[in-house]
Amino acid sequence: MTLEKEGIKEIVKMFGKNEKDTGSPEAQIAIITKRVKYLTEHFKVHKKDHHSRRGLLKLVEKRKKLLKYLKKKNIEKYKKIKAELKIR
């Protein structure tokens, strides 16, 4: 699955520091969240796709690490991004 360039640009504009900032933790978390949501829908149709399921678990773990880092560095941004993306 590839995210469309327009979709990534839109996410980066919302969560990044500027329009080309794809490296900030906030932008990375938002991009990964979009991929996780896409894969979740994918698995509703393709129940036996275990290879992609492993990739989903890796993405969730990476997002978890980024959230932990963001929580340690800036608790306000952490709370804001969790609320906006509706992450538990």
ABEGO torsion letter per residue (X at the ends): XBBBAAAAAAAAAAABABAABAABAAAAAAAAAAAAAAAAAAAAABAABAAAAAAAAAAAAAAAAAAAAAAAABAAAAAAAAAAAGBX
